[in-house]
């Protein structure tokens, strides 16, 4: 057989494999939902020189393709969207797979996106192309099975079977046990300051396939597209790609092992680390020693403005705080969390936006349902009831603003069953919408009214979740 015929045969076989991936993916998507447990890859015991073959294996690529399509996300610098990935693979997968196996594949630069932070500043995200997201996801699935079993139990961020709620509950258990002084450690611009050489040395401890190591290094140094110009990245691992959280955990695993060796009680979620001790003096001593460890061993800098030593009820962790009640430590919403959700509600209830009340309520129900899905861990039902009352007042303000004319107000107030003299008095008032939304309209547009309009109560939903 000639070399050309052999190449055509290999190409046909590769396209057939891709077709099988696509067909199986469609069947799975139609037949059942895809969860993280379903797409979890079995532990990879062979960590030798054939790791890249496991990355491009059909079953692994099929799982990666499902996950990338499920996650959706924005397009990279090439403009290709997630729903266009399957058609793209028909044309380029054969050559891409060959480049991966021969170690010649070169990722494209990421697209820079700036996301505003709640407390000011911006978070820099790097959006890879959909093809690079697929390859990173395939890499992630194999590397997770190698590295995750060796990670600390106190590391909860971006790991299979781990979640933020568990970290908060463990932190509460430490406080209940008397470790009620906290070292709140914030690493300054962690994802932008990761040292590539240190990171690759940690990866090379368990990965021996030089093609995989070279590919990870190329992803780290792929660069950022700024104003049509590619800027090379000498340090950092850009947030936005599937591989970045795992690399962060690999990098900070040395910190976890050091804390475990010293016998400290701690929880870490990505670069948010809290250490729990029994006295202020011990906390300040630990803060100083860990600061030196991060600077010397990992070349990282502690953010002095955001890091501190304090009591847990004066701090927030992953959106929650704590308080003592009747001798027990309970979880509550952090003040910053309440402020943030109110700012979001203000966007939905802005008087300057001409939106129908039905649409406002529908959008609020959708957003607050997802918000409550995370923050229902809090024990304080009063916080949710307070947000409910403030939200209803915002809606009354919007409704009064819509009833702009006196005759409109009079008609609507009569329809609510108010006495004629009360309706006339309210309709002709010169008070502003926010003042009117308090006592004058509270009895007419009460809780029962908003329930009929379809507004779901946070307090009632929180109570139902707690009783379930």
N, C-alpha and C positions, 0 to 999 in steps of 0.2 A: 504493500500500500504506500502511495506517495505521501510526502509531507503535507501537500495541499488537501488531499482526501482525508488525512488524519485530522487536520485542523477543522475541516468542515464537519466531520463526525463529532468532534469534541464540542463544537459550537452548537450543533443540533441537539446534542445531549444536554448541554447547559440550558438551552432554551426550553427543552422539555422539562427540566427540573424546575425552572422558573414558572412554567405553566402549571406544574403540579402545586407549587407554593401558592400561586394565585387562586387556583380552584379550591384547594383545601381551606385557604383563608376565608373565601366567600362562604363555603359550607359552614364553617365554624361560626362566622359572624351571623349567619341567618339562623342557625340552630340553637345557639346559646350565647349568653353574654360572656365576655372575657374578663376575668378577674386577675388580680395579681397572683393568686395561688395557681390558677390555670396556666399562666405563662411562666411560672417559675421553673428555672432550669435545674436539673438534678446536679448534685455536687460533682465537680470536675476533678477526678483523682489524678489524671495524667497531666502533669504540668511541664512536660518536656518540650522538645523542639517542634512538635506538631500541633501547637495550640491554635495556630491560624487556621488549620484545617477544621478544627472544631468550631471556630467562629463562623466560617462560611458554610458549614454543614446545613443541609436543607431544613431540618427541624428547627435549628437555632435561628436561621434567617426567616423562617415562616413566623416564629414567635415574635421576632423583632419587627417584621412588617406589620403584624397585627397591632403591636403596641404603638408604633409610630402613627399609623392611621387612626387609632383610637385617640391618641393624645392631640392630634391635629397640630395646631401651632402655626406661627407665621412663616412666611417664605424667607429663604436666605438671600444672598446677593444675586443668585441666578434667577430669582423670581418664581421658581417652581414651587407650587403649592403641594400640600400633603396629598390631596385627592388626585394629583397628577403623577405621583410617585410610581404607581403600578405601570402606567404606560411608559414612563421613562426607563424603567428597568428592562422592558422588552428590548430596548435598543442598546443599552449600555452594560447590562449585567455581565455578559460574557467577558468583555474586556476588563471590567472592574474587578471581577473575581480573580482573573489572571494576575492583575496588578497586585491585589492583596496577597496572593499566594507567593508571588515572586518578590514582595517587599518593595515594589516601585510605586505604590499608590500614594498620591499627594492630595491631601484635603484642600478645599477652597477656604479662603479667609471667611471669617464670620461677619455678620452684619451687626453693627453697634446700635443698641437701643438703650435709651436712658429712661429709667422708671423712677418717678419721684418717691422718696421715702416719707413715711408719715411724720417723722420728727425733723424733716428738712434734709436737704441734699438729694442726691440721686444715686440709684443703684445701676451700675453698668452691666447690661446683659449682652452676650454675644450669641446671635442666632445663626447656627450652622445651616447649610443647605439641607434639604430633605434627604438627599443621598448620604451625606455625612451623618445625619441623625440616625439613619438606618444602620450604618456601619457602627456608630458609637453604641447604639442599643444592642446590637449583636455582640460587641465587645463586652458591654456591661454585663450581659447575662452570663457569659463565661467567667469573667473576672470576679463577679459577685460570689459565685460558687467556690472560688479559690480563697478570697480574702475575708468574706463575711464571717465564716466560722471562727476566725482568729480574733475578731474585734472584741472589744470590751463589752460586757453586759450593760455598762453605764452609758453606752453610745446609742442614741435612739433615732438619730436623723437619717432618713432616706435608706432604711434597711428593711428587708422582708420581715414581716411580723412585728415590727416596732412602730410606735406612733408617739406623737407628742403628749397625748393624754397619759400614757404610761409614765413618761418622764415627770410630769407634774405630780402624779400620785406618789411616785417614789420620793420626789422632793418633799412632799408633805409628810411622808413616813419618817424621813430624817428629822424634820423639825419636831414632830411628835416625840421622837426619841431623845430630844434634848439638844440636838445640833441646830440651834436657833440663831447662829451667826453665819452670814452668807458672804462668800467672796464671789461677786458678780463680775466675771471676767469677759471683757469684750475685746476681740482681736481687731486691730485697726485694718480695714480694707483687706480682710483675709484672702478673698478669692483673687484679688489683684496683686497680692504680695507673695504668693506661693513660689518658692524657689524650685526651678525645674530640675536642677541637679539633685537636690535633696529628695524631691518627689520620685524621680526616676530610680534613685538608689533604693527607695523603699519598695517600689514596684518590682525591681529586679531581684529582690530577695526571694520572691515566689514565682516569678515568670522568667522562664529561660529561653523562650522563643524570641530570637532577635527581631524577627519581623513584627511581632506584636509590640515589643519595646520601641522599635523605630516608628511604628504607626502612632503610638501614644505620644511620643516626643514630637512628631509632626503635627499632631492635633494641638499640642500646647503652643507650638511655634507657628501655627498657620497664619497668624496675623489678623488684623482688623481692617475692614474697608471703611475709610473715612474720607468723604468727599471725593470718591473715585480713586483714591490712592491707598495702597495696601501698606499698613504700618505694622512692622514686625513686633511681636510680643516676646520680650526677654524674660518675663516672669508672670506668674498668675495663671489661673485656670478659669477661663471665661464661663460665667453662669449662663445657662441657656441650653447647653448640650446635655444629653442623657448621662454622659460619662463623668461630668464635673463633680456631682455629689459623692460618687465613690472615690474619686481621686482625693477629695477633701478629707474623707474619712481615713483613707490610707495615710495621708500626710499627718493628721492629728492623732493617729493611733499611738505614736510615741508619747504624746501628752497623757493619753489614757493610761498607758502602761506605767508611766512615772507616778501618776496619782494613785494607781492601785498598789504599786510597790511601797508607797509611803503610808498606805492604809487609810486614805481619805474617803469620805463619803461625797460623791459627786454625781451629777447628771450632765450629759453633753448632748446637745441637738445641733448638728453641723458645727458652726463656729461659736454657738452660744453655750458657755460652760459655767455652771454654778457649783461651788464647792462649799460643803456644810461642815462647820466646826462648832465647838461648845463655848468659845470665849472670843471677845474682841481682840485680845492680844494674840491668840493663836491665829485668828483670821488675818491680821495684818502681817504676821510672820509668813504665813503661807502665800499671801499675795505677793510679797517681795521675792520669795524663792521661786515661785512659778513664773513671775515676770522675767527673772534672770534665765530660767530654763528655756522659755520660749525664744528669747533673744539669742542665746548662745547655740542651742541645739537646732532650732527650726527657723532661725532668722526672721522671726515674727515680732511685731511690735504691739504692745498692749495700748489700747485707746484709754488714756488716762481720764478723759472727760466722762466716758460712759462706764468705766470700771470703778467699782467701789466696794467697801465693806460696810454692811448694814444688816438690820433685821429683815427677815423675809416679808413681813407685812408692809415694809416701806419700799419694796422692790417689785418688779414684775418679771415673770418668766413665761415666755411663749404666750403672752397675752393675758396671763392670770396673775393673781396675787393671793395672799393668805391673810387670815385673821384668826384670833382666838375667841372662842365662844363656849362658855360653860366648861372650861378645861380642855376643850377639843380644838384642834387646828382644822380650819375649814378653808375651802378654795372659793375665791370670789373673782369677779371681773376686775382687771386692773383699771385705774382711772383713765389711762391712755386708750384702753380698749373701748370704754364707754364714749370717750370723746371722738374716737375714730368712727364708730358706728353712727353717732349723731351727725357727724359731718357728711356721711354718706346719705343719711335720711334727708338732710337739708337739700342735697342735690335732687332727690326724687320729689321733694315738696317745695321746690322753688316757686315763688309767686310769679316770677317773670316768665315761666314756661307755660304756654297755653296747652296743657295736657288734660284730657278728660279724666274725671275722678276715677272711673273704672280702670283706666290704664295705669294711673298712679298706684292704685291699690294692688293691681296685678303685679306690677314691677316690685313694689315693696314686699309683697308676700314671697315672691321668688327669691329676692336678695336675702331677706331676713330668715327665710327657711334654711338657706345654705349657711348663713352666719351662725344660726342657732345650732346647726349640726355639729359645729366645732365647739362653741362656747357653752353648750348645755352641761358641760362638766362642772361648771360653777354651782356651789351649794346655795347661793343667795338668790332666792326668788324675788326679793324686793328690788334688785337691780333690774330685772326684766319687767316687773310691774311699773317701775319708774320710767323706763324707756317707752313702754306702752302708752302711759299717760302723756308723755311729751310728744310722742308721735301723733296721737289723736288730736292734740292741740294744734300741731302743725297742719293737719288735714282740715281742721275747722277753719284755720286761717286761710287756707287755699280756697275752701268753699265760699267763705265770706267775700273773698276777693273776686270770685267768679260772679257772685250776686252783686254786680257793680252798681246797678241802678236801684233807686228806692222802690219802684214798683215791683222789680224782680225780688228784692228782699222781702217785701210785704207778701207777695204770692207764696214764696217758699216757706216763710215763717208760719203763715196760715195753714199750709199743708202739713206742717209739723204738729199742728194742734194747739198752738199758743193762743191765749186770749187776745182779742182784737186790740185792746189797749197796749198790751205788751208788744205785740207785733208792730204796731205803729211806732212805739217808742224806740224799739231796736232798729227798725228800718230807717228812721230819720237821725240816728246817732251820727256824731262826727268823730267817734273814736276810730282808731286805726284797726286794721285786720288782726294784728297780734294781741291788742288789748281786748278786742271783741271775742277772740278765740278762747279766753279764759272763762270767767264767770258768766257773762251774759249769754253765751251760747252753750255752756257746758250742759245744762239740764235738757236743752232741746236736742242737741247733737250728742247724746250720751253714748255709753258703751254699746247698748242694745242697737242703737242706730247704725253704728259702724260695723257691728256683726252682720246686720242685714245687708250692708253694702259689700260684704265679703272679706273684710279686713280680719286677718287671723291674729290672735293675741299671742305675743311672745310668752307671757307668764303662763298661760294655759298650755301652750305647746311644751314649755319647759317642764311643767308639772306632769304632763302625760309621758314625757321621755323618762323622767325620774321614776315614775311608777311602773314603767314597762319592764 
